[in-house]
Amino acid sequence: MTQSDLNAQAGQDPEPNWSQDTVLNGKVILRQPRLGYRAGLDAALLAAACDSGPQARVIEAGCGVGGALLAAAVRRPQSLFVGIERDLAAAALGQVSIALNGLQDRVQILEAALPTNLKALGQAPFDAALCNPPFFDDASRLRAPDASRLGAYMADDGLGAWIAFLLKSLKDGGSLTLVHRADRLGDILSLLAPKAGSIRIRPVQPFGDTPAKRVLVRAIKTGKAPLVLLPALVLHDRKDGQHTAQTEAILRGEADLGWEA
């Protein structure tokens, strides 16, 4: 008997408005909406770039249904994770996924709009922060997506409000890791200064002979070390268009996206 048959017997719609998928080569079960924003490559790269240590507390701002949050938690089994999400439907799906993966003891999602106050949420400063901020501040630059995706694409208060919240959420010496459009790198660096340093940047290129479309950036709150531009991650092989071996290993959870050269 199919899921649709079971739903029909229970008087539910034949097709739920969510799908149940797996990521990280089956290591993570993820419920996400059939329509609207769905976890993709950016979430996978962000999770792979998380390098939190044992007993570290990690916050993800705008965690959605938990695509990056859950993958990072599985990759870092000795760390604790808290996601912040304003979309109640997305947060509810994330809560189900936390239970499906048996991660209730290490992962939670709090429903709140950003920026918010950590104390009001009952949270102390964190050791690390992750974020895939909305890519646009100016609605005129965005070809209208499906209404259900708008919140994931548009930063109502601008990128500056997101980075300011993330920095406030960290202890001194804590790390902030984010993935964003490559053409916003200048803005990101400006917003991180002067409260964060020891910045490392990894460009993400579709092919080895094309410009980067994404950047992964890690900064340390109060860090003082010089900026380091790391070798790019190349996603696809020009010969066949398939993922490169490095990318495939990252997506399958067989390799991290580290911060060393």
C-alpha positions as CSV (number, residue, x, y, z in Angstrom):
1,M,0.0,0.0,0.0
2,T,1.4,3.4,-1.0
3,Q,1.6,6.5,1.1
4,S,-1.2,8.0,-1.0
5,D,-3.4,5.1,-0.2
6,L,-2.7,5.4,3.5
7,N,-3.4,9.2,3.4
8,A,-6.7,8.5,1.5
9,Q,-7.8,6.0,4.2
10,A,-7.0,8.5,6.9
11,G,-9.1,11.2,5.1
12,Q,-6.0,13.2,4.1
13,D,-5.1,14.6,0.8
14,P,-3.8,11.9,-1.6
15,E,-0.5,13.7,-1.8
16,P,1.1,15.5,1.2
17,N,2.5,18.9,0.6
18,W,5.9,17.6,1.7
19,S,8.4,15.0,0.5
20,Q,10.6,12.8,2.6
21,D,14.1,12.7,1.1
22,T,17.5,11.6,2.1
23,V,20.8,13.6,1.9
24,L,24.4,12.9,2.7
25,N,24.2,9.5,1.0
26,G,21.2,8.4,3.1
27,K,22.7,9.4,6.4
28,V,20.0,12.1,6.9
29,I,16.3,11.9,6.5
30,L,14.8,15.3,5.5
31,R,11.2,16.3,5.2
32,Q,10.8,19.4,3.0
33,P,8.0,21.1,1.0
34,R,7.2,19.9,-2.4
35,L,6.8,23.6,-3.4
36,G,9.0,26.4,-2.1
37,Y,12.6,26.5,-1.0
38,R,14.2,23.0,-0.8
39,A,17.6,22.2,0.6
40,G,20.3,22.0,-2.1
41,L,24.0,22.4,-2.8
42,D,24.5,25.5,-0.7
43,A,23.1,23.7,2.4
44,A,25.4,20.7,1.7
45,L,28.5,22.8,1.4
46,L,27.7,24.8,4.5
47,A,27.3,21.6,6.5
48,A,30.6,20.2,5.1
49,A,32.4,23.4,6.1
50,C,31.3,23.2,9.7
51,D,34.4,22.3,11.8
52,S,33.0,22.6,15.3
53,G,34.8,20.6,18.0
54,P,33.6,18.3,20.8
55,Q,30.9,19.8,23.0
56,A,30.8,23.0,20.9
57,R,27.5,24.7,20.6
58,V,26.6,25.8,17.1
59,I,23.8,28.1,15.9
60,E,22.4,28.3,12.4
61,A,20.4,31.4,11.6
62,G,17.6,30.8,9.1
63,C,17.8,27.0,9.2
64,G,14.7,26.4,7.2
65,V,13.7,22.7,7.3
66,G,17.1,21.8,8.7
67,G,19.0,20.7,5.6
68,A,22.3,22.1,6.7
69,L,21.6,21.9,10.4
70,L,21.0,18.1,10.4
71,A,23.8,17.3,7.9
72,A,26.2,19.3,10.1
73,A,25.0,17.5,13.2
74,V,25.6,14.1,11.6
75,R,29.0,15.2,10.4
76,R,29.9,16.5,13.9
77,P,28.4,14.0,16.3
78,Q,30.0,15.6,19.4
79,S,28.6,19.1,18.9
80,L,25.2,20.6,19.9
81,F,23.1,22.5,17.3
82,V,20.4,25.1,17.6
83,G,18.5,26.4,14.5
84,I,16.6,29.6,14.3
85,E,13.7,29.8,11.8
86,R,10.8,32.2,11.4
87,D,8.7,30.2,9.0
88,L,6.5,28.0,11.2
89,A,5.8,25.4,8.5
90,A,9.5,25.0,7.8
91,A,10.3,24.8,11.5
92,A,7.6,22.2,12.0
93,L,9.1,20.0,9.2
94,G,12.5,20.5,10.7
95,Q,11.2,19.2,14.1
96,V,9.9,16.1,12.4
97,S,13.2,15.5,10.7
98,I,15.1,15.9,14.0
99,A,12.9,13.1,15.5
100,L,13.2,10.9,12.4
101,N,17.0,11.1,12.7
102,G,17.0,10.5,16.4
103,L,18.8,13.8,17.1
104,Q,16.5,15.2,19.8
105,D,19.3,15.2,22.3
106,R,21.7,17.3,20.2
107,V,19.6,19.4,17.8
108,Q,16.7,21.8,18.3
109,I,14.9,24.4,16.2
110,L,13.6,27.6,17.8
111,E,10.9,29.6,16.1
112,A,11.9,33.3,15.9
113,A,12.4,36.0,13.3
114,L,15.9,37.4,12.8
115,P,17.4,39.5,14.2
116,T,16.4,38.3,17.7
117,N,17.8,38.3,21.2
118,L,19.6,35.3,22.4
119,K,18.7,35.9,26.1
120,A,15.0,36.1,25.1
121,L,15.4,32.6,23.5
122,G,17.1,31.3,26.6
123,Q,20.4,30.8,24.8
124,A,24.0,31.8,25.9
125,P,26.6,32.8,23.3
126,F,27.7,30.0,20.9
127,D,31.1,28.6,19.9
128,A,30.2,28.6,16.2
129,A,27.6,30.0,13.8
130,L,26.5,28.8,10.4
131,C,24.4,30.7,7.9
132,N,23.2,30.7,4.3
133,P,21.7,34.2,4.4
134,P,19.0,35.3,1.8
135,F,20.9,36.3,-1.3
136,F,19.0,39.6,-2.0
137,D,18.4,42.8,-0.2
138,D,16.7,44.7,-3.1
139,A,13.4,43.2,-4.3
140,S,13.9,45.1,-7.7
141,R,16.9,42.9,-8.4
142,L,15.0,39.6,-7.9
143,R,12.8,38.0,-10.6
144,A,9.8,37.1,-8.5
145,P,10.1,33.5,-7.2
146,D,7.2,31.4,-6.0
147,A,5.7,33.2,-3.0
148,S,6.7,30.3,-0.8
149,R,10.4,30.9,-1.6
150,L,10.5,34.6,-1.1
151,G,11.6,34.5,2.5
152,A,14.5,32.3,1.6
153,Y,15.7,34.7,-1.1
154,M,15.0,38.2,0.4
155,A,16.7,39.6,3.5
156,D,14.1,42.0,4.9
157,D,16.6,43.9,7.0
158,G,19.6,43.4,4.7
159,L,22.7,41.2,4.9
160,G,24.2,43.5,7.5
161,A,21.4,42.6,10.0
162,W,22.1,38.9,9.6
163,I,25.9,39.2,10.0
164,A,25.5,41.5,13.0
165,F,23.2,39.0,14.7
166,L,25.6,36.1,14.0
167,L,28.5,38.0,15.4
168,K,26.5,38.9,18.5
169,S,25.5,35.3,19.0
170,L,29.2,34.2,19.2
171,K,31.7,34.1,22.1
172,D,34.9,35.9,21.5
173,G,37.0,33.5,19.4
174,G,34.0,31.8,18.0
175,S,33.8,31.0,14.3
176,L,31.2,32.3,11.8
177,T,30.8,30.3,8.6
178,L,28.6,31.3,5.7
179,V,27.9,30.6,2.1
180,H,26.8,33.4,-0.2
181,R,27.0,34.8,-3.8
182,A,30.5,35.5,-4.9
183,D,29.6,39.0,-6.0
184,R,28.7,39.9,-2.4
185,L,32.1,39.1,-1.1
186,G,33.1,42.7,-0.8
187,D,30.0,43.5,1.3
188,I,30.6,40.5,3.5
189,L,34.2,41.5,4.3
190,S,33.1,45.0,5.0
191,L,30.3,43.9,7.4
192,L,32.6,41.5,9.2
193,A,35.1,44.3,10.0
194,P,36.2,45.3,12.6
195,K,34.6,42.7,14.9
196,A,35.9,39.6,13.1
197,G,39.2,38.6,11.4
198,S,41.3,35.6,10.6
199,I,39.1,35.3,7.6
200,R,39.4,32.3,5.2
201,I,37.6,32.3,1.8
202,R,37.0,29.4,-0.4
203,P,35.6,30.2,-3.9
204,V,33.1,27.7,-5.4
205,Q,33.3,27.4,-9.2
206,P,30.8,25.6,-11.4
207,F,33.7,24.5,-13.7
208,G,37.5,24.9,-13.5
209,D,37.4,27.5,-16.3
210,T,34.5,29.7,-15.0
211,P,34.3,32.4,-12.4
212,A,33.1,31.5,-8.9
213,K,29.4,31.8,-8.3
214,R,29.5,31.2,-4.6
215,V,32.0,31.8,-1.7
216,L,32.3,30.0,1.6
217,V,33.7,32.4,4.2
218,R,34.8,31.6,7.7
219,A,35.7,34.4,10.2
220,I,36.7,34.4,13.8
221,K,35.2,36.9,16.2
222,T,38.0,39.1,17.5
223,G,40.4,37.1,15.2
224,K,43.6,39.0,14.0
225,A,45.3,36.7,11.6
226,P,45.7,37.8,7.9
227,L,43.0,36.9,5.3
228,V,43.7,33.7,3.4
229,L,42.2,32.9,0.0
230,L,42.0,29.1,-0.3
231,P,42.0,27.0,-3.5
232,A,38.6,26.9,-5.1
233,L,36.2,24.0,-4.9
234,V,35.3,23.0,-8.5
235,L,31.9,21.5,-8.7
236,H,31.7,19.9,-12.2
237,D,34.1,18.2,-14.6
238,R,34.0,20.0,-18.0
239,K,34.4,16.7,-19.9
240,D,31.1,15.1,-18.8
241,G,29.4,17.7,-16.7
242,Q,29.3,15.4,-13.7
243,H,30.4,16.3,-10.2
244,T,34.1,16.2,-9.6
245,A,35.4,13.5,-7.3
246,Q,36.0,16.0,-4.5
247,T,32.4,17.4,-4.8
248,E,30.9,13.9,-4.9
249,A,32.8,12.9,-1.8
250,I,31.6,16.0,0.0
251,L,27.9,15.4,-1.0
252,R,28.1,11.8,0.1
253,G,29.6,12.7,3.5
254,E,32.9,11.0,2.8
255,A,34.9,14.3,3.0
256,D,34.7,17.6,4.8
257,L,35.2,21.0,3.2
258,G,38.1,22.0,5.4
259,W,39.7,25.3,6.0
260,E,43.3,24.4,5.4
261,A,45.1,25.2,2.1
